[in-house]
């Protein structure tokens, strides 16, 4: 089960579903969180980007954590 986030004109919608996403980041939770915190590059061999890597880069540029 995954949490999927969809862009909409009026904001974002989030839902839980089991389906293929446009992009996914796979790896140990600690390493995934390090990518989200920009302390580990998304192209590190410790994580795997599945799908549209450019979309992940765009999302990381615009998202804020913490």
N, C-alpha and C positions, 0 to 999 in steps of 0.2 A: 504494500500500500504506500502511496506517495502523496505528498501535499503538492498540488499543482497550482500555479499562480498564472492567471490570464490577464493581459492588458485589455482594458475596455475604455471607451471614451469617457465614461464617468468615474474612472479610477481602476482599481484592481479587484478581481474576484479570486477567491481561494476556495478550493474544494479538494476533498480526499478522493482519490480514484486509483485504479490500477490500469494505466495505459502508458503508451510511449510519450515521453516529453520531448520538446524541441532540443533541450540540452539537459544533461545530468552530470553531476560531479560525483565520482565514486572513489572511496578510499576509507581508511580508518577515520573515525569521527574527529579525532584530534587534528589530523592533517586537513580534513575538509574545513574545520573551523579556522585553521591557520590560513587557508586560502581566503576564506571570507574576511578575515582580519588583515589580509594583504601581507602576511608574514611569511607566506610560502607561495611561489608563483603557481598559477594554474597549470603550467606546462611541466611542473615537477614530475619526476618519475614515481613520486609517492602517492599521487592521485591520478585518476583517469577521467578525462573529459569525453563524454559520449554525446555525439550530436554536434550542434552548432557552437563551436568554440568562440566565434566572434560575438554571439549573443551573450555567452557567459562573461566575456570581457566587458561588454557594454553594461551588463547588469552589475558587475563588480564596481565599475566606475561610478555608477549612480546610486548604489545601495550603501546605507550606513548602518553599522552595527555598533552597539555599545553605548 
